[in-house]
Every structure is written in C-alpha cells, then in structure tokens.
Amino acid sequence: MSTGPTGEIYRVDWLPGTDVLHGTCHCGAEHTTQDPVEMWEWMLGHPEGHRPRGNGS
C-alpha cells in the first residue's frame, strides 16, 4: 500500500564481479554489504545508523 510519493530516493548498486551491494540513502549516507536484506533494513531504518557524507564528526 502506498500513500503517495515522498521524494525520498534510495539507490543500491551492485559492484560487478563481487557479491557486494553499495547503498546510498536519501540523506546521503552510504552502506556496503553482501546481504540484500541487511541493505534494505539499513535503508528503511533511517536515521538510525546513518551518517551522511561530509559529516566530519
């Protein structure tokens, strides 16, 4: 069930020649894993565990 567009974009890239997935959340945080379930749980768990790029702390 969808409540309409949220404007949030999640991106998952597969790194060819590997089993590695690289995800980018709509907030700019990035995560790498071999487990697709872990990837989606991380993305949908926003903001827990998310540190956007450029955050020096």
N, C-alpha and C positions, 0 to 999 in steps of 0.2 A: 504494500500500500504506500502510495506516495502522497505527500502533502504539497507537492509543487517544487519548483526549482529553488535551491538555496544559494546558488552562486559559488558553492564550495567545489573545488577541483582537487581530486586525488589522482596521483599518477603513479603507476607501477611499471617499471621497465625490467625486462629480463636481460641479463648480461649474457650474450651469446657465448656458447662454448662452456657454460657453467650452469650450476643449479641455483645461481644467486639472483634474487629479486631485489631491486632498489626502488624504494618508495619515497615519494615526496608528498607531504600533506599540504592542504590548502594554506596552512600557516607558514610554510617554507621549511619546516623540519624534515629531516631525511632519516631513513632507516634502511638497513640492509639485512636480509635474512634468506635462508633457503626454504623456509616454511611459509607457504601462502596463507595458511590460517593465522599464523603469528603476524604476518604483514597486515591483514585486514583487521585483526584485533587491535593492533597498534594504531592504525589509521582511525578506526572508529572510536578509539579510546581518547581522542583529542579532548583536552590538552594534556592529559597525563602522559608523561614520558616524552613530551615534545619540546625541543629546543631549536627554534628557528636559526638558520644560518646567519652568521654575522653577530650572534649574541656572544660577546667575549667573556661572559661570566660563567 
